[in-house]
Structures are given as C-alpha cells and as structure tokens.
Amino acid sequence: MKQYIIALDQGTTSSRAIIFDRRLHIVAQAQNEFPQHYPRPGWVEHDPMDIYSSQYAAMTAAFSMANITAGEVAAIGITNQRETTMLWDRKTGIPVANAIVWQCRRTADICTALQAQPGLEAQVRASTGLPIDAYFSASKIIWLLEHIPGARERAQAGELCFGTVDSWLIWKFTGGAAHVTDHTNASRSMLYNIHTQQWDAQLCEQMNIPMSILPEVRHSGEIYGHINLEGTKIPIAGVAGDQQAALFGQGCHELGQVKNTYGTGCFLLMNTGEQAIDSKHGLITTLAATRPGKISFALEGSVFTGGAVIQWLRDEMHLIRESADAEYFASKVPDTGGVYFVPAFTGLGAPHWDMYARGAILGLTRGTRPEHIIRAAQESIAYQSAELVLAMEQDTGCSFSELRVDGGACRDGFLMQFQADILGIKVRRPVIRETTALGAACLAGLTVGLWSDEQELAGLWACEREFTPQLTPADREVRMKQWQKAVGRSLHWEQQQ
C-alpha cells in the first residue's frame, strides 16, 4: 500500500530528506551539509553538483533508515531555497558556473542601473509584485550572462537552461527530461507576471534575458516527472519554494492566516487568498503554493539574516560552541545592557530594502560582556520579524492575535518568548517544526490522492507550545524605538557617495 511521502528539503546550508506517513508522523530523516563559498565580501556561491549530490545522498539515507520499500512511497515533494540562480548546458547538464545564492549582493550595481531606467521599477512591481533588488533571480541571471565567457551567446542560441534549485534538482532527477519550475519559484525571479501566471516577455526584453533559457511553469501540486528509486518510478508530485511550502505546511490555507519561518533568514507570509495586495510598507506580493484550479496570493516580508547571526557568533566570533548555546548564554543576563545588534551582513530586506546596509553593534560600554552581545543577536531576529508583522498589519488593516512559527531557530525558547513579548501576541510552535518539508509532502500527497483536501490536512496540525507576551506595551514601544534607531545607523553604509 502506498502510504509514505518523501519530502526533499534543499536549504541554504544543507539538504534534507524527511519521510512522512499518512498521519504526518516523521518516519525517518537525513541531512547533509554542503560547502558555502564566499569568493569576495558580500558574495555567496554554491556548487550545483554539491546541491544535487547532498540531496540525493539525503534521500537514499532516509529511505534506508525508514525500512520501507519503494513500492510503498506514493510520491516525492520538493521544497527549496528560493532565488538561488544557476545556468547549465541543455545537452550535457553541466553547470556553466557556481550558483549565485539568494543572499549574494554582487548584483547590487546591476539593480541600481535597472532602477535608473525610467518606469522600469514600477513596471516590475506591477507585473511581479517585487521591488528591483539583488535578492531576486533576474539580476543574478544578468550577471552570469555578462561575466561567464560565452554564456550570453550560448543562451541566445538556446544551449543553456536557467533554473532555481527546484528546476535543477528535477532536471537531474529526471535525467534532463523536464526543465520546469512551479508558480512560487517563478514568482521570485522578477521576470514572472503573477497576475497572468506567465513569463513577462517585455521585462525579459528590457533586461536582455533570452526567454529560451526559462523553464516551463506549472502548479505547485502537479506531477513533474519521476525519480527511479530501487527500480521503482516514483512521481515528483509537489514543488514549492521553501517559504510558500512552510505556509502550506502550517495549515495556513485560509485568508488572513500567518506564519514566520526562522531559518538562515526569517520569512513572514500571510495568505491573502485570491487578492494580490500591493504593499505600501515595504513588503512584497507573491504567489502562494498553487493547485490546479486554485490560485492564491501571499504577502511576504523577508529578513536576510535570521538564524545566520547565531551561526556567525559560532563560526566567526567563536562566542558559542553550538548554535543551541545561544539560548543558554542569552538567559544568563537580564537584558542586553543597552546593546543592539543589527545583523545586516548582506544588506537589509523588508521593509527597508537596502542593499548597502551593513551590520552594526551599538550601545557598547566597558560593562558589555559576551552574554550581552549574544542576547542582542538573539533579540535582533525577533526585532526584524516584528518590523514585518507591523508592516503587514498596516498593509492589511488586520491585527493578528497569533503567529505560527517554524524552522530550526524556533526551538529556541528564549527567542520565541522574546518574539511574543515584542509583538504582544501569542506565538504558537507546532509539533512538527520542519514545515517546509511538511508543506512539500502535503502538496505531493494531495496530488496523488493520499489526502482528500486541505481541510483534512489542517486537522492534523497540532500545537506543541504556546508563548504568551509578558512585556508591557510601554516597554515594547521603547525597545522598538531603540531598535529602529539602531537600524538607522546601519543604512546605506556601503553606498558610494
């Protein structure tokens, strides 16, 4: 009996595979980290072959641990780090260069030049729901075409494929049979019209990007191809960018439901149903995970450096040995001693959208100890997320009563409590925190009929712990004002005068 789903979760620093049963219980999981490349300050790259090999190894390891047969697997779902961009040869499948990761800021000058074109930014916003920013795929494609010898000529001749990570994995898993992506990943390219659900030919022409390199776009819940596992062909039946997958996995299928994912970055998404809300407060409009016959939109705020600030404390500053130590040390002091940490290592995302902001630690005194800095780093994650919630409330006119949370950093009780404190609302952590993988599994399972509908899936969501706010409104206001003051110090730091 086919009763299991394999979810492949390809993230920024690791590739995971999780196997779920019909009750959404985790049967087995495996994870492989892969190398990060930083060729210059602000640049971040991945080797596409590392992405593929680490994901394939995680899938086979999880399958072995599960002690099940391939015939019992109903489908495979894929979720992925979004915007990360690569080009490969259409015939050989060989990448022309390393992938440019979503965090990479090398294309800031390209974006500045695009912004200078009269009317282009308004056109991009109207069509794609996005601002012009180095975060998204288009400027990364331009960079690769301009800097890799022969790339533009090969692209114009139809010899190259562009893809985000989902496209690359599907291409590899299907032996080059499918060059495809889903609506959610396409909507992060700065080239896709989210209203017509088509590539925008005019934008491609204005950015000099050949449309021949673009993948076919499909619904998030659809059969894309098959993976051969132990001689059995298993359908790839669900694909979504990680944050839209998390929104789906959190059971946020209805208008007004909100989730925040705490990973390398932080990503707040609200399901806005069939309405594409044009943000006036620095958020972006994007497509939620789609199924045939149903298009849903989402309002999103993106924090570039969330959990990554804890990795920085561990790997670069050596203030902690393990990421989990941050919670322990943050709790050793009653407050930050007046220290505010703005982790704008690769610029600031929503609501500021400043490619030239850089990190800052402010309020240092002779009495500042490592614990104060660690606590300030923890609090910075919650402050950045709070800015997104406030912007979302202003855009929608809604006041949220709860926030559903997920991702690796949500295990940190100190962080979740401070998030509830600084927002003044309940923070609810689910039993299954790996909701990006869960969302991919749910999409794949729905496609092949393992579950009947979204309502059945929503009934399986369960809360593990609820955090209630403890700060007074006055304290909350003072702290947010100080945070905004600190952010002001970091803005435009690298901008040429």
Summary of the structure (lengths in Angstrom):
residues: 497
radius of gyration: 21.6
end to end distance: 65.6
largest distance: 65.8
contacts: 1839
relative contact order: 0.13
helix: 36%
strand: 25%
